[in-house]
Amino acid sequence: MLFVDPPGHVRLRRLVGKVFTAGRVQALRPRIEQISAGLLDRAGTEFDLLRDYAVPLPAMLIGELLGIPESDWPQLIEWSTTTIEGAALDPGEVVETATAFTGYLDELCEARRATPRTTCSAPWCRPRTRPAC
């Protein structure tokens, strides 16, 4: 979405906006605080604010909002970092990352539709009622 121009960007924002509402984020506030505190608790004698907090936190929160299992968050952080740093990287690496992330989300969508979870309120966690994800 970061590198998509209108009208595609507008379409994607509308889809994402249905999940990233102020009410949903507010309801997740205790969980957000827990994730944030966990990152700070892991801080050792050497703590890099960007590497150890500012980079992983948004990816972890997006993972929480999307219903991505915590066990997959390290991979999500890696994909996120590659995407954000994309301008300084080989464009092929960015495309490879986007392809891997899209494939992961496709698999997650299919798994969630096959076995819906009550702990995930994202649209892709519900049984499919129309052909698109």
PEURVEN-V221762 format. One record per backbone hydrogen bond with DSSP energy under -1.0 kcal/mol. CO is the residue of the C=O (numbers start at 1). NH is the residue of the N-H. E is the energy in kcal/mol with one decimal. If there is no record, write none. Layout:
CO_NH_E ; CO_NH_E
This chain:
1_4_-1.2 ; 5_9_-1.3 ; 7_11_-2.1 ; 8_12_-2.4 ; 9_13_-2.7 ; 10_14_-2.1 ; 11_15_-1.8 ; 12_16_-2.7 ; 13_17_-2.8 ; 16_19_-1.7 ; 16_20_-2.6 ; 19_21_-1.3 ; 21_25_-2.4 ; 22_26_-2.6 ; 23_27_-2.3 ; 24_28_-1.3 ; 26_29_-1.4 ; 28_32_-2.9 ; 29_33_-2.7 ; 30_34_-1.9 ; 31_35_-2.6 ; 32_36_-2.6 ; 33_37_-2.7 ; 34_38_-2.2 ; 35_39_-1.9 ; 36_40_-2.0 ; 37_41_-2.8 ; 38_42_-1.3 ; 40_43_-1.2 ; 48_52_-3.3 ; 49_53_-1.1 ; 49_54_-2.9 ; 50_55_-2.6 ; 53_57_-2.3 ; 56_60_-2.7 ; 57_61_-2.5 ; 58_62_-2.5 ; 59_63_-2.4 ; 60_64_-2.2 ; 61_65_-2.6 ; 62_66_-2.6 ; 63_68_-2.7 ; 69_72_-2.1 ; 70_73_-1.5 ; 72_76_-2.1 ; 73_77_-3.0 ; 74_78_-2.0 ; 75_79_-2.7 ; 76_80_-2.7 ; 77_81_-2.7 ; 78_82_-2.4 ; 79_83_-2.3 ; 80_84_-2.8 ; 81_85_-2.5 ; 83_86_-1.1 ; 85_88_-2.1 ; 86_89_-1.3 ; 90_93_-1.3 ; 90_94_-1.4 ; 91_95_-2.3 ; 92_96_-2.4 ; 93_97_-2.2 ; 94_98_-2.7 ; 95_99_-2.5 ; 96_100_-2.3 ; 97_101_-2.7 ; 98_102_-2.5 ; 99_103_-2.4 ; 100_104_-2.4 ; 101_105_-2.7 ; 102_106_-2.4 ; 103_107_-2.2 ; 104_108_-2.6 ; 105_109_-2.8 ; 106_110_-2.3 ; 107_111_-2.5 ; 108_112_-2.6 ; 109_113_-2.3 ; 110_114_-1.9 ; 111_115_-2.0 ; 122_125_-2.2 ; 123_126_-1.3
